[in-house]
Amino acid sequence: MKILVIEDDKLLADSVRDLLMQKGFEVETVYDGESGAEYAELGIYDLLILDVMMPKLNGYQVAREVRAKRCATPILMLTAKSGLEDRIEGLNAGADYYLTKPFDSRELLACVNALLRRQGAQVDELCCGNTALDLASCTLLCGEKSVRLSAKEFDVMRALLQSKDAILSKEVILARVWGYDSNAVENHVEVYVGFLRKKLVSIGSNVRIEAVRRLGYRLEVAE
């Protein structure tokens, strides 16, 4: 499970990250609302943990931007504001749950687990054609056959599955998988797409990663 923490208090953000990583989650942190919105809109996270009072964009604005892009990722909003009107504004902005600071680490973990459980099967696997990607084990499944993916193969395959039949550019894949600040280039995407194509064939999948010239990649199901 991949979680994004958007919190301008670096000490708190890093503490939340460390706590969640100890529980087996993959966690990334950003420290302002503008960056948080950019990362969240990539659509690669299972949960957003979002502070309200932040520079550039506050939490309410981030939540609204994320929902405007039709990103349905659950949002857990953290804030020192405990008034009824503040909670209502947060929920109306698109938050799924509102946790008031200071909070107990056990309560935070309970909220995280509850929001992830609410996602149901969508959190467990992504499907296309006769093939499924098990998100917990990083495994591609096709009937009785399966193959484990490396971390980068998993992230690329996940991005393609989440985009459904839309074309995903190499630039977007680079940002989603390697991050904005990475030195990775488009050739990295081509290499990992090649790895995935071989693994899909090896398990008898009817899913193909098609290259659309000058645009990027999309998944197609062979008839």
N, C-alpha and C positions, 0 to 999 in steps of 0.2 A: 504494500500500500504506500502511495506517495502523497505526502502532505506538504503544503506550502504555508509557512508562517510569515505573516506580514505584520511587522511590529517595529516601531521606531525606537523603542527602548532595547538597545542591543543586548544588554545583560539579560533581560527577560526573554527576548527572542531566542537567544542562545541556550538559556536554561530550558525553555520549552522544547527546543530542538533536541537537546541532550536527553531529556526525559523520554521523549517519543522514540528516539533512536534506541534507547535501552530496551524498549518494548518491541523492537523489531521493525519499526516503520522507517521508511526512507523519507528524509526531511530536508527541505531547502528553506532558507530564510532570506527575506529582503526587508529593507529598513525604511522604506517610504511608500506612500500610497501609489504614486505614479508607476514605480517599478513593479509594485505588487499587482496592479491591474494588468500590466503587460505580460507578466509571468502567468497570472491566473487565466488569461484569455487564450493561452496555448492549449488549454483543455487536457492537460496530461496528469492532473492531480485528482486524487480521490477525495480530498478535503482541503478547504481553505480555513486557516485560523487567522482572523482579521481583527486588528486593533481599530479603535474608532478615531482617536485623536492622533493624527499623523501629518507630517509636512506634505506639501504638493497636492495630495488628494486625501481627504479623510475617509474613514472606513465606510461611511454611508455612500459616498460618491463611488468608491471602489466597487461596492456591492452592486450599485445600480448599473455601473458600466459593464460589469461581468454578466449580469442578468440581461442587459440590453443586447449582448452578443450571443444570447441564447445558451450560455454556459450554465448547466444545471448542477455543477459541482456543489456539494453541501458547504455551507458557510457557518462556521462557529465564530461569533463576534465576541471579542474581549474588550471590556471597557471599565473605567473607574466610575462612569456615569450609571447610577442605579435607579434613576427616576423612571416612573411609568412612561412618560412621554418619550424618553430616550429609548426605552425598550421597544416601544411601538414603532418609532422611526426606524430602528435597526431592522425589525421584522418586516416592515413595509418596504425597506430598501432591498430586501432579498435574503436576509440572514435566516438560517434555519433554527439557530439557538443563540441565546444571549447569556454570556457568563461574566459576572461582575468581579472586578479585581478588588481586593486580593482574593485568590481562589486557592483551594487545596488541590494538590497535584492529583489526588485520587478522584476529585470531582471532574477535573479536566479530562483524565483518562476515560472516565465513565461517559462523558459527553462525546468524546471522540469515537469510542466504540459504538455508542448508540446511533450516532449519525452514519457511521459506516455500515452498521447492520441494516439501517433503513434503506440503504441502496439495494439490498437484496442481491439477486443474481448478477446485476450489472457490475458489481464490484468483483465478483468471482471470476467471470470470464467474458471474453468478447468473441463473437461468432461471425463467420462469413462462409457461405457455401457449406461444404461438409467438414469445415475446420473450425476449431476453437482455440483461443489462447487463454490458458489458465493463468490468471494474474498472480495467484499465490505461489505457484511453483515455477513460473517462467517457462512453461511447457506448451508446445504446439501439439494439438490432439486431432487425430483424424481416424475415426473408428477405433480399432484396437491399437493403432500405431501412434507413437508419440516421439517427440524429440525435444531435448532441452535447448534453450537459447541462452546465449551469453547476455550480459547486461545490456549492451548496446543493441544487439539483435532484437532483444525483447522490446526496448524502447522504440525502435524504428517500426517494428511490427505493430506495436500498440498504437502508435500514431496513425499508421495507415488504416487500421481497423476502426479507429475512432472517427476518421474522416469519411468512413463508409465509401460511397462511390465518387466522392469529390476528388479532384486532383490536388495533390499535396506537393508544393514546390520543394526543391532541394533546400532553399533558404529557410523555409519553415521547418523542415525536418532537422536541419542543423541547429536552429534555435531551440527546438523542443528537446532534442536528444543531447546535444553537446553544450547548449547554453549560449547566451548572448556574448559572453566574454571569452569563448573558446577560440583557439587558433585552428580548429578543424576547418577543412575546405570541402567543396562539393564532392571531391573524389572519395572522401570518407563515406559519404552517403551511398555512392555507387558501389563501393566495396561491400558494405553491409547488406545492401539490396541483393547483391550477387550471392552472399552467404544464405540469405533467407530464401531465395529462389531454389537453391539446391536442397534446402531442408524441407521446403514445401513438397518438392518432387519426391523426396525420400520417404515421405509418409503417405503418398498417394493423394495429396490434396488436390481439389479441383479449383483452388484459388491461385490466381496468377498475379504477379506484380507487373503491371504494364507501364512502360515508359511512354509518356506523352511528350513528344518533341518540343523542347524549349519551355515546357511548362512544369513537368515534374512526374510524379508517379500516382497511380491509383490501382485499387484492387478490382479484379474482374473474375467472375466465376465462369469456368469453362462449361459449356453445355455437353 
